[in-house]
Amino acid sequence: MENVTRDAFDVQYGLFKETVDHLLYPNPRSRLVHEQHLLYFRFLGILLGKAMYEGIKVALPFATFFLSKLKQKSTTLNDLFSLDPVSYEHLLQLKRYEGKLLDLELRFVTTNNENADQSEELLPGGRGMRVTDHNVTTYIHLIANHRLNYQIRSQSTHFLRGFQQLIPKEWIDMFNEHEVQFLISGSPKSLDIDDLRSNTNYAGGYHEGHQVIDMFWEVLASFSSYDQNKFLRFAIGCSRGPFRGFRHVVPKFSILRDCYLGMDEHIDRSPTSVTCLNQLKLPPYATLVNQITTVH
């Protein structure tokens, strides 16, 4: 059942999407993928509820704002960060904007969910309402509500109906979102180092089998799960791998030999990273001890 459940939630089927941290949530455009998408969401809710009821752990990392919907809790602006950190920061900047908001010519509209060339009103008459210093807070919260709730309301409602056929609300209310995730998938998984290693490119003289590279993988394997996740966030900008494995990381994770002025000896600098390229710049450490003390 674990494999069936994992496969059913695979993002390649178009019912679910991943956040930037590779956490699952309903695809707002699922209707364009499957005509009977709401029936599928109800079935997936039943499937997850059955797994939880039977105590079967499935490696399905859900976004916190979606887990809140299993508890029928409302989500807020702060939850938007987990879905879209860029939009979240833009909204905060808008709130702190020191100029005249009227000059920005913003209206109470947002991009249409199914047609990016069209807009839809955030409230009745929104196309005729300009964002001002007095109503900007309302605008910000309406945008967050649209992204977190309105866009996926039908999908979430049908998923919840299926889920509650096996897991009553009073049961799930005993736990917070993080505890619900634990009930679904158990303890957080350690980094799949074999998968990451088999999907890594090398540059600058490094290659599979290079002494420094072998030491690097040995050091990473010695880390705790917590430190492995910290390393992953440092290297590629997120603390967990993609739901379907590191072969889906774009661009591919790479390790580049980092030498200062071409000097290889007595290097004790820490590694650096370029997260937008998923690139780790690793100095050619001479010993395993050097790697442990600088990579950790």
Long-range contacts (C-beta under 8 A, 24 or more apart in sequence): 1-50, 1-51, 1-54, 1-56, 2-51, 2-56, 2-57, 2-58, 2-59, 4-47, 5-47, 5-48, 5-51, 5-56, 5-58, 5-60, 6-58, 6-59, 6-60, 8-44, 8-47, 9-44, 9-60, 9-243, 10-243, 10-244, 11-243, 11-244, 12-244, 15-40, 15-41, 15-44, 15-155, 18-242, 18-243, 19-63, 19-82, 19-83, 19-84, 20-84, 20-85, 20-237, 20-238, 21-82, 21-238, 21-239, 21-240, 22-61, 22-238, 22-240, 22-241, 22-242, 22-243, 23-61, 23-62, 23-63, 23-64, 23-82, 23-240, 24-60, 24-61, 24-62, 24-63, 24-66, 24-243, 25-62, 25-63, 25-65, 25-66, 25-83, 25-152, 26-66, 26-152, 26-155, 26-156, 26-159, 27-152, 27-155, 28-113, 28-151, 28-152, 28-155, 29-113, 29-114, 30-155, 31-114, 32-114, 37-155, 38-154, 38-155, 38-158, 39-158, 41-155, 41-156, 41-158, 41-159, 41-162, 42-158, 42-159, 42-161, 42-162, 43-162, 44-159, 44-162, 45-158, 45-159, 45-160, 45-161, 45-162, 45-163, 45-164, 45-165, 46-162, 46-163, 46-165, 46-166, 47-162, 48-163, 48-184, 49-162, 49-163, 49-164, 49-165, 49-166, 49-167, 50-166, 51-184, 52-166, 52-167, 52-183, 52-184, 53-166, 53-167, 57-184, 57-185, 57-186, 58-184, 58-185, 59-185, 59-189, 60-184, 60-185, 61-181, 61-185, 61-240, 61-243, 62-181, 62-184, 64-177, 64-178, 64-181, 65-148, 66-152, 66-156, 67-177, 67-180, 67-181, 68-177, 69-156, 69-159, 69-160, 70-160, 70-163, 70-172, 70-180, 71-169, 71-172, 71-173, 71-177, 71-180, 72-160, 72-169, 74-149, 75-144, 75-145, 75-148, 75-149, 76-141, 76-144, 77-140, 77-141, 77-144, 79-144, 79-148, 80-144, 80-147, 80-148, 83-147, 83-148, 84-147, 87-143, 87-147, 91-140, 91-143, 91-144, 94-136, 94-139, 94-140, 95-136, 95-137, 95-140, 97-136, 100-133, 101-131, 101-132, 101-133, 101-136, 102-130, 102-131, 102-132, 104-131, 105-130, 106-130, 106-131, 106-139, 107-131, 108-139, 108-142, 110-143, 110-146, 113-151, 122-146, 188-225, 188-229, 189-225, 190-225, 190-228, 191-220, 191-225, 191-228, 191-229, 191-231, 191-232, 191-241, 192-241, 192-245, 192-246, 193-217, 193-220, 193-221, 193-228, 195-241, 195-245, 195-246, 195-247, 196-241, 196-246, 196-253, 198-246, 199-245, 199-246, 199-247, 199-249, 199-252, 199-253, 200-246, 200-252, 200-253, 200-254, 200-255, 201-252, 201-253, 201-254, 201-255, 202-254, 202-255, 202-256, 203-254, 203-255, 203-256, 203-257, 204-256, 204-257, 204-258, 204-259, 205-257, 206-255, 206-256, 206-257, 206-282, 212-257, 212-282, 212-284, 212-285, 212-291, 213-255, 215-285, 215-287, 215-288, 215-291, 216-255, 216-282, 216-291, 216-295, 218-288, 219-288, 219-291, 219-292, 219-295, 219-296, 220-295, 222-292, 223-296, 227-296, 231-295, 234-273, 234-275, 235-273, 235-275, 235-278, 235-279, 235-280, 236-273, 236-275, 236-278, 237-275, 237-276, 237-278, 249-278, 250-278, 251-277, 251-278, 252-278, 253-278, 253-279, 253-280, 254-278, 254-279, 254-280, 255-279, 255-280, 255-282, 256-280, 256-281, 256-282, 257-282, 257-283, 257-284, 258-282, 258-283, 258-284, 259-283, 259-284, 268-294, 269-294, 270-294, 270-295, 271-295
